[in-house]
Amino acid sequence: MKRYLFYLILFLLGSFSKISAQDNYTDFSVNGKFGLVKVPQLEEYLKPIYTGKVIFTDDYLGFKKGKELFFYQKTSGKQLQFLVGEDEYRMYRWGGELLHVVKDGKSALLGRNMKLVKTFPYLYITIRYPYWSSSLIAKSKNGYDIYDVVQSYKLIQSISASDYFSSGLRQEDHTFSNCTIFYGKDQVMVYNDQFQLLKTVPGKVASIDAVIEILRPYFMIESDDPSAMDPSSSYDRNWSSGQIENGYKICESPYHYPDIQLKVKERFNVRNGEYSDVTISSKESSETYTFKLDKGTKKALIPLKYQQLMGLEVLQK
């Protein structure tokens, strides 16, 4: 799981949402649910109904609701809709990201150009990329199918197993290999990064610890997960606030917005959120609003009706 978090962090660091002059729509949220605002008029284009935000491509705004994904083009508002193939439907690789979606009852991979990269002949339970391999592992009710991405997703192996894990293995001659170990049925099978079979050991085991014991006479198992990265920031996310006057206060965040101040009702606190967003919330009234600040136009990109509830004004220093 660490490796997927590792790639997720790398991807997000390079994919923060940006507002360009051509973007007519952007996202906002109210009390944890997401909607769309029409940027020029600050009108509510889509009420906040989505439970999750999906950062995937620069040209579309993505949301999740239940098992469905909804993408809206930033310029036209055009909607694309997909059914997710599994709970962990995102796959991260150094070359980018793919989504596991369902098309006509079969598993498919969605690319960042919003086109299907591959449609498989079956509906798989899960699809995963070992981070060091050019192949992907698709789980069915019978076992695992291995597809070679370089060979246009050619099926190269079908393996009878109930589970697997990836690890670095060192053989007796000190040769090191990044391997995938399948287990859970009648044998343990070790494949290298080209999915060539290195070793088969008889034995029905149900845990990684048991697999390690079976392989101990043949291999030394070494962890090859990338080091965990700490995505936390060292700066203070909270905006500082000055004296309260007539039920309002002025807040500022000089490091991120050196020429902007926000005026809000005194019950609200302001902080920098994720993806370059700003969050304004009140514990007293259980209100939370999240939106973007356009540094060019000095506008808060959230419908005006919500700005009125916050008493929000964007002030230029």
N, C-alpha and C positions, 0 to 999 in steps of 0.2 A: 504493500500500500504506500510505503514511503516514496517509491519511485514515481508513482502517479502524482502524489502531492508535489514532488520535486519538479516535474514537468509542468504541472499546473501553475506553480509559482512563476517559473520562467516565462510561461506563456502570458500570464496576466501582467507581468512587469512590462512586457512589450506591447500590450493590447488594451491600454486604458482607453475608455471612450473619449472621442474627440468631437468637438462641434466645429464644422466647417461652414463656410458661407453657403454651400449648396444644401446643407441639411435643413429640411423643413419640419422634421419630427425628432423628438428625443424623449427619453424616459424620465419618469419621476415615480415616487412612491408615497403612499399615505398609509400609515400604520402597518407597514410591512407588505402591502400589496402594490403591484406595479401597474402603471398606465402610461399613456402617451400624451404629450402636449404638442400642439401645433406651434412651432417656434415663433414665426413672425407675429402672430396675433395673441400668443399665450392663451390659446383656447384649449379646452380639454377635448382631445381627439378620441381618446379611449379611456374610459373610467378605470380606476385602479382595481383590477379584478384578478391579476395574475399573482401566483404565490411565490414565484421564483424568477430571477433574472439570469439570462444565459448570455455570457460574453463569448462570442464565437467568431464573428466576422466584422470588419470595419464598416461594411455597407448596410448591414441590417441590425436592428434592435431585436434581441431575442428574449422570450419569456417561456416559463413552464407552468402548466396547470394540470395536475394529475399526471397522466401518462402522455400528455400532448405537449408539443413544442410549437410555438408561434413566433414567426419572424416577420418584422415589418421593415420595408425598405426605408431608409432615412430620407430619401428625396421625394418619393411618391406616396409612401404609406402603404404600398402594395403588401398584401399578407401572403405568407407561405406557411403551410401547416404540415406537421409530421407527427407520427406516433413513435415514441421512444421504444427501442428494442429491449431495454433492461434498465434497472435502477442506476447502475454506473455506466451510463451510455456514452461517456466521453473518453476518447483515447488520445493520449498525448505522445508525440514523437518529436525528435529534434527537427524534423522537416515541417511540423505543423500539428494540426489536430483534425480528427475525424469524429463524427457522431454515428453511433449505432442506432439506426431508425428502421421502421418497418414499412415496406412497400409491397402492396398486393399480397399480404400475408407472409412475406419472406424478409429475411434480414438484408439490410443494405447499409452502405457506408456513405455518409453525406460529407462532402468537402466544403471548404470555406468559401468556394465560389457558388455555394448553394445548389450544386449539381451532384447527382449520385455517382460516386467513384466506382462502386461495385454493387451489384445485386446478387445475392447468393441463392442457391437452389432450395435452401431450407430456412426455416425460422430457428435461429440459434438461441440458446439460453443466455450465453454471454459471448462476447468477442473481446480478445485482449491482444495487445502487442507486447512481447518481451522487449524491453527497451534496447537490448543489444542486438536484436535479430532483425532480419529483413522479412520475417514471416509473421503471420498472426495465428492465434489459437482460437478456434471457434468451438464452443461446447454444445453438444447435442445430448439427447437422452441416452444415447448409446456410447458416448465417449467424446473424443476430440478430433476435429478436422484441422489440419495444418495447411495454410495457404501461403504460397510464396508471392510476396508483393512485387518483387522485381520481375517475376515472370507473369505479370498481369493477373495476379491472384490465382495462380494455378494450384489446384489441390495436389499436395505432394505426400501427405500422410493421413491415415485415419488410425487413431490410437484408442485402444480399449482401456479405459481407466476412469476413475470417478473423481480424481483430483490431481493437482500438480503444483509445483513451485519451481522458481528459478533460483540458481545459485552458482557461484564459482566453485569448480571442482579441480583438485590437483591430484593427478594420478601418481602411481608409484615411481614413475620415471621423472616426476616433478613437472610434467606437462600440465599447463593450466588451460582450462576451457570454461567458457560461460555455457552453462547447461540448463536444460529443462528436465525435471524429473517427474514422471507420471507414476501414479500408484493408486491403490484402492481396490483392485480386482485380484487377479491371480499372480501378478508379478510387478516388480519395480523396474521401470525402463528409464535409462539415462540417454538423452539426446544432446548433441553439441549444438553450437549456434547455427549450423547448417541443417539441423534436424537429421543428422546421421546418427544411427543407433550406436552408442558406445558400449553399453552394458545392459544385460537383462539379468535380474536376480529373482528367483522364485520367492513368492511370499505375499500373502494378503495382509496389508497393513492399512491402518486408518488414520495415521497421524504423521506429521513431519518428523517428530522425534523418533518414531519407529523406523521411518525411512532412513534417517541418518545412521541408526544402529545397523541396519541391514547393509548399508553401503560402506560402513567404516573400514572393512577389510580391503576395500578396493580404491577408495578415494578419501582425500582430506577435503572437507567442505569448508569453503571460505565465503563469507558474506561479500556480495558485490553491489549492494545497494548504495547509491550515492549518499553522501552525508546529508543529513537533514539540514534544511535551510531555515533560518529564522526570518519569517516575513514581517515581523513586528518592526515598527519604526521607532526611532529614538526621539522624534520630536513630539511635542505636546499637541494632540489633536484638537483640544478645546480652544475655542475662540475666547479671547479675553473680553471682559465687559466693564464698562465704566459706570458712572453714576446713573441711577434710575431717576427719570424725570417724567412726570405726568403718566406713569404707568408703562413707560417704554425705556429700553436701554439700548446703547450702541455697542456693538461687538465688532472685533477686528481680529484678523490673523495675518500679521504683517509679512510673514515669511511666504505664504502662499498667495495672498491677495494684498500686495503692498499699497494699492491705490483704491481699495474698496473697503467700505464699512457696511454692516448690516444693522438696521434698526428693527427691533422686534418687541412684542409685548413682554413685560417683565417676567412672566411665568416661564418663558422659553429659554433654553440653553442652545448654543450653537457649537457644532464641532465639525471637523473634517471627517467625512466618511470614506467608504471604499470607492475605488474607480474614479477618483477626483471629484466625488460628489460632496455636497454639504448637507448635513443633517441638522434639523431644528426640532427639538423635542421638549415636552413638558410632562414631568412625572405627575404633576398636580391634575392635569386634565387628560392624561394618557393619550397624548397626541404625538405623532412622529411624522415629519415630512422630510423627504430626501430628494434632492434635485441638483442640477448643475448650475454653476455661475458662468455666464459667458463673459470672459474677460474683455472681449472686444467691444461688445455693445453695453456692457455693465448691466445685464439683465439676469434676473433669477428665472430659470427656465422651468417654471411650474405654473399651472393655470392661475389666473388672477384671483379666482374665488378662494383658493387656498392661501394665497398671499394675504388676502384680506383677513382670513381667520388668524393668521400669525401676526398681523399688523406689520408685515414685512415691507421694508423699503431698502433699496440698494443706494447707498450714498457714496459719492466720489470724494476722495480726500482732496 
